[in-house]
Structure formats: structure tokens, C-alpha cells
Amino acid sequence: MPAVASVVDEILELKQERKAILLAHHYQESEIQELADSVGDSLELARAAQKFEGDVIAFCGVWFMAETAKALNPTRTVVVPDAKASCSLVESCTAPQVAAFKQKYPDHVVVSYINTSLEVKALSDIVCTSRNAVQVVNSIPADQPILFLPDINLGNYVKKQTGRENMRIWQGACIVHATFPARRLSAARSAYPGALVASHPECPPEVLAMSDFIGSTSAIIDWCVNHPGDEFIIMTESGVEHSLKRRAPWKKFHFVPNENCNCSECPYMRLNTLEKLRDCLRTLQPEVTLSPELMEAARRPIERMLAVK
């Protein structure tokens, strides 16, 4: 415990010295969330980055999130604890692939999920998150064909919610959410018959069909906290338990293991540690460095997303 306290003290001192803000996704370890100035989902953290006043942003999440923060804050230093914190969705959808699609189907509006590289965002017409994907698609004229990328489950959910038949969907998937099996959710419902099910829209359709609520990470937290029920099965990354327990310590939350690791953890998100956070504030490395042209091109579709209510 003293060693952990020492690392925390160092982080707080460095934060003040660097005039830094700490942003953390809900999927981070609880000790990182405790230190953060803002904890949220991708949309909330993008907005927090946009409103920030200071010199340094330390982004505790995955690389594409830090890229988004840098695009919205091109004159500030953006650092991450571990540059290897990637995302299976980012890796499933490359900029050359998207450019080839646009050349073949130039009439399509490209709606890019925030879980993409900045190069893919720069090729997109508008960005979305799981929290506002339905609103973003609904903001596009009904007769306009759409390419939605890269998450197949989120895309199919949005297509169903909006009724957009002229919507092509990329075949990417999240290694955590896409591997939650419906049979394990069925077993959890049998084990906890009074529990309500809250699921992220990146989950398979069979899981969503058994859910009482479907929403983004923060939307799931808000729904569970505000719902009169006191027991929930949570179908998303287990890092959300910290926020759930902090806001509703009297309630019970159960997590269903996926097929990949027999757990509910994102291996990329869990690469970040207190020690790595301290070191990135100390050395300002790894730093997110992007060309001005790329940031400008990507900022336009990101800002279009942020303008959608």
C-alpha cells in the first residue's frame, strides 16, 4: 500500500507541474479512475477534451481515444500510459480499405464509429459513438445511402432502430462484446432470476434480444443507478463496476464472462497502470503526434458528431 500511495502522490505532483488533466474511460482499473478529472465513455471524454484548459492531456484509455483528443486539441500535448493499447475494431478497418470503398461507392455517406483510427475518421463524413449513433444516422436524409463502420453489431442495432434499409455495415467486431455468448447470459438469468439485463449495443443480437436496456457504457451506468431495481446483469466490460458501485453501493451487479478470456475485461484497456501513467506524465511519452492536415481533416467529422444532440 505505501508503494501505491507513493505512485499516486507522484502522479498528483506531476499533474500539477504539467498543468495536466487526466481523462479515463470506464474500462480502466479502479485506481486510475479514482485519480481522473473526468471518467466517461467515448463521447463524454471527447467533450471533456474539447473543453479542457491546460497544457497536457493524459488519456487513460486506448490509442484511438487519445488521437481524438489530440485532433480536438492540436496545440496541446496528449500522452498515453501505453501506446500498445489498441482496439480490435480499429484493426478491423483500415484507411486504404475505406478509401477503396469510397472510390467504388462515392454516393455513400460514411458514418464512422469513434472506435476507428484518425485516418479513417478523416475519410468519414461524420463520426458517432454508441451513445449517439442512432441520432447521428437519423440526422442524415432518409434517401441517402450510408456506410456504417466498423462494428457489425452496433451497425445492425442502429439499422434496426432507424429502419434504414439503405445502410451497408462493415464486418468488424469488438473482441470483448462480440464474444459474450447468449447461452451464458441465459445461465446468468437463471442464476439471478430477479436481475435486469443491461447490454452494450456491440453485443451480439441474441444478447440484445434478451436485454432490458441497451446503451453506451455511461448510459448503462445511469440506467442501473436510476432504475428502482436492485440487481443487474451487466453485458459490457467489467471496469464499469467501479462507477456502478460508487454511485449505487447498495445494488448488486453481475458480469458474464465472454468466450475469449472467460472474463469481462478488455486486454487493451488493462495495459494501462498507475506506474505507466506516472511515467508518461514525467517524460511526456508516449506522445500522440499527428500531422496538422490529418487533424484538420478528422476534426470536421468529429465536430459534426459533437453538434448532434
C-alpha positions in Angstrom: 0.0 0.0 0.0 2.8 2.6 0.8 4.3 2.0 -2.7 0.9 2.6 -4.4 0.4 5.7 -2.3 3.8 7.0 -3.3 3.0 6.5 -7.0 -0.3 8.3 -6.6 1.5 11.2 -4.9 3.9 11.4 -7.7 1.1 11.4 -10.3 -0.7 14.2 -8.4 2.5 16.3 -8.2 3.3 15.8 -11.9 -0.2 16.6 -12.9 0.0 20.0 -11.1 3.5 20.6 -12.5 2.5 19.8 -16.1 -0.9 21.6 -15.9 -2.4 18.4 -16.9 -5.9 16.8 -17.0 -6.4 13.1 -16.5 -9.1 11.5 -18.7 -10.1 7.9 -18.0 -12.5 5.6 -19.7 -14.9 3.5 -17.6 -13.0 0.4 -18.6 -9.8 1.4 -16.8 -8.6 0.0 -13.5 -10.4 1.5 -10.5 -7.2 3.1 -9.1 -6.8 5.1 -12.4 -10.5 6.1 -12.4 -10.1 7.4 -8.8 -7.4 9.8 -10.0 -9.1 11.1 -13.1 -10.5 14.5 -13.6 -13.2 13.0 -15.9 -14.4 9.4 -16.2 -16.7 8.6 -19.0 -17.5 6.9 -22.3 -16.0 7.9 -25.6 -18.5 10.8 -26.3 -18.1 12.3 -22.8 -14.4 12.1 -22.9 -14.3 13.7 -26.4 -16.3 16.6 -25.0 -14.2 16.8 -21.9 -11.1 17.1 -24.1 -12.7 19.8 -26.1 -13.5 21.9 -23.1 -10.2 21.4 -21.3 -8.0 24.4 -20.4 -4.4 23.5 -19.7 -1.2 22.2 -21.3 -1.2 18.4 -21.1 -3.9 15.7 -21.6 -3.1 12.3 -20.1 -5.5 9.9 -21.7 -6.1 6.6 -19.9 -8.0 4.6 -22.4 -6.9 3.3 -25.8 -4.9 4.9 -28.6 -7.8 6.0 -30.9 -9.4 7.9 -28.0 -6.1 9.8 -27.4 -6.0 10.6 -31.2 -9.5 12.1 -31.0 -8.4 14.2 -28.0 -5.4 15.4 -29.9 -7.4 16.3 -33.0 -9.7 18.5 -30.8 -6.7 20.0 -29.0 -4.0 20.3 -31.7 -1.8 22.7 -29.7 -1.8 20.7 -26.5 0.4 17.7 -25.6 -1.5 14.5 -25.4 0.1 11.4 -23.8 -0.9 7.9 -23.1 0.3 5.4 -20.5 0.8 2.6 -23.1 1.0 3.2 -26.8 0.2 -0.5 -27.4 -3.4 0.0 -26.1 -5.1 -0.6 -29.4 -8.6 -1.8 -30.3 -9.9 -4.8 -32.4 -12.4 -2.5 -34.1 -9.6 -0.1 -35.2 -7.6 -3.0 -36.5 -10.5 -4.4 -38.5 -11.0 -1.3 -40.6 -8.0 0.4 -42.3 -7.9 3.7 -44.2 -6.9 2.1 -47.5 -10.0 -0.2 -47.3 -12.3 2.7 -46.6 -10.7 4.8 -49.4 -11.3 1.9 -51.8 -15.0 1.7 -50.8 -15.5 5.4 -51.2 -14.0 5.2 -54.7 -16.3 2.4 -55.6 -19.4 3.9 -53.9 -19.0 7.6 -53.9 -22.7 8.2 -53.2 -22.5 6.7 -49.7 -22.2 8.9 -46.6 -19.6 7.3 -44.3 -20.6 7.1 -40.7 -17.5 6.2 -38.7 -17.8 4.8 -35.2 -15.4 6.5 -32.8 -13.6 3.2 -32.5 -11.5 3.9 -35.6 -8.2 5.3 -36.4 -7.9 9.1 -37.1 -7.0 8.3 -40.7 -10.4 6.5 -41.1 -12.2 9.4 -39.3 -10.6 11.8 -41.8 -12.2 9.8 -44.7 -15.6 9.9 -43.0 -18.5 12.3 -43.3 -19.5 12.1 -39.6 -18.3 10.2 -36.5 -20.6 8.6 -33.9 -20.4 6.8 -30.6 -22.6 4.1 -29.2 -24.3 6.8 -27.2 -25.4 8.9 -30.2 -25.2 6.5 -33.2 -29.0 6.4 -33.7 -29.2 10.2 -33.6 -26.3 10.6 -36.0 -27.8 8.2 -38.6 -31.2 9.9 -38.2 -29.6 13.2 -38.9 -28.8 12.0 -42.4 -31.5 12.3 -45.1 -33.5 9.1 -45.4 -32.8 8.5 -49.1 -29.0 8.8 -48.6 -27.2 5.5 -48.7 -24.9 5.0 -45.7 -21.7 3.0 -45.0 -21.6 2.4 -41.2 -18.3 1.2 -39.9 -16.7 -0.8 -38.4 -18.8 -2.6 -35.7 -21.3 -5.1 -37.2 -23.4 -5.5 -34.1 -23.7 -1.8 -33.4 -24.4 -1.2 -37.1 -27.2 -3.8 -37.1 -28.7 -2.4 -33.9 -28.7 1.2 -35.4 -30.2 -0.2 -38.7 -33.0 -1.8 -36.7 -33.6 1.3 -34.6 -33.6 3.7 -37.5 -35.3 1.5 -40.2 -32.6 2.4 -42.6 -32.6 -0.2 -45.3 -30.0 1.6 -47.5 -27.3 1.1 -44.9 -24.2 -1.0 -45.6 -22.4 -2.3 -42.4 -18.7 -3.1 -42.1 -17.8 -6.6 -40.7 -15.7 -5.6 -37.7 -16.3 -6.7 -34.1 -15.2 -6.0 -30.5 -13.2 -8.8 -29.0 -15.0 -8.3 -25.7 -18.6 -7.6 -26.5 -18.9 -9.7 -29.6 -17.8 -12.8 -27.7 -20.5 -12.6 -25.0 -22.5 -15.8 -25.6 -26.2 -15.8 -25.3 -26.1 -19.2 -23.5 -24.1 -17.6 -20.7 -26.5 -14.8 -20.4 -29.3 -17.3 -20.2 -27.5 -19.1 -17.4 -27.0 -15.8 -15.6 -30.6 -15.0 -15.8 -31.5 -18.4 -14.4 -29.0 -17.9 -11.6 -30.3 -14.4 -10.8 -34.0 -14.5 -11.8 -34.8 -11.1 -10.4 -31.9 -9.3 -12.1 -32.4 -6.9 -15.1 -30.1 -7.1 -18.1 -28.3 -4.0 -19.4 -26.2 -4.5 -22.6 -23.9 -2.6 -24.8 -25.0 -2.5 -28.4 -21.7 -4.0 -29.5 -23.0 -7.3 -28.1 -24.4 -10.0 -30.4 -28.1 -9.6 -31.4 -29.1 -12.7 -29.5 -27.8 -11.0 -26.3 -29.5 -7.7 -27.1 -32.8 -9.6 -27.7 -32.7 -10.8 -24.0 -31.8 -7.3 -22.6 -34.0 -4.9 -20.6 -31.8 -2.0 -21.6 -29.4 -1.3 -24.4 -27.0 1.6 -24.3 -23.5 3.0 -24.2 -21.2 2.5 -21.2 -22.3 5.7 -19.4 -25.9 5.1 -20.4 -25.8 1.7 -18.8 -24.4 3.1 -15.6 -27.1 5.9 -15.5 -29.9 3.4 -16.2 -28.8 1.0 -13.5 -28.3 3.7 -10.9 -31.6 5.4 -11.6 -33.7 2.3 -12.0 -35.7 1.2 -8.9 -34.4 -2.4 -9.3 -31.5 -3.5 -7.1 -29.9 -6.3 -9.1 -28.5 -6.2 -12.6 -26.6 -8.4 -15.1 -24.1 -6.2 -17.0 -23.1 -7.1 -20.5 -20.1 -4.9 -21.0 -16.5 -4.5 -19.8 -16.3 -5.1 -16.1 -14.4 -1.9 -15.5 -17.8 -0.2 -15.2 -18.3 -1.9 -11.9 -16.3 0.9 -10.2 -18.7 3.6 -11.3 -21.7 1.4 -10.6 -20.6 0.6 -7.1 -19.5 4.2 -6.4 -22.9 5.6 -7.4 -25.1 2.7 -6.1 -23.2 0.7 -3.5 -26.4 -0.9 -2.2 -27.1 -2.6 -5.5 -25.8 -5.9 -6.9 -24.1 -6.2 -10.3 -23.2 -9.4 -12.1 -20.8 -9.8 -15.0 -21.0 -12.6 -17.6 -17.7 -14.0 -18.9 -17.0 -13.9 -22.6 -15.6 -16.7 -24.7 -12.1 -15.2 -25.3 -10.7 -15.0 -21.8 -13.5 -16.3 -19.6 -13.6 -12.8 -18.2 -15.2 -9.5 -19.0 -12.0 -7.4 -19.5 -10.6 -5.7 -22.5 -6.9 -6.7 -22.7 -6.0 -3.4 -24.4 -7.7 -1.2 -21.7 -5.9 -3.1 -19.0 -2.5 -2.4 -20.3 -2.5 1.0 -18.5 -1.2 1.1 -14.9 -0.5 3.7 -12.3 3.2 3.3 -12.9 2.8 3.9 -16.6 0.6 6.9 -16.0 3.2 8.4 -13.7 6.0 7.7 -16.3 4.0 9.3 -19.2 3.5 12.5 -17.1 7.1 12.5 -16.1 8.6 12.1 -19.6 5.6 13.2 -21.7 6.0 10.0 -23.7 4.4 8.1 -25.4 3.0 11.3 -27.1 0.3 11.4 -29.7 1.8 13.2 -32.7 -0.3 13.8 -35.8 0.1 16.0 -38.9 -1.9 19.2 -39.0 -3.5 18.1 -42.2 -4.7 14.8 -40.7 -6.0 16.5 -37.6 -7.9 19.1 -39.6 -9.5 16.5 -41.9 -10.6 14.3 -38.9 -11.7 17.2 -36.8 -14.6 18.1 -39.2 -16.5 14.8 -38.9 -15.8 14.7 -35.1 -17.2 18.2 -34.6 -20.2 17.2 -36.8 -20.8 14.4 -34.3 -20.4 16.7 -31.3 -23.0 19.1 -32.8 -25.7 16.3 -32.9 -27.8 16.3 -29.7 
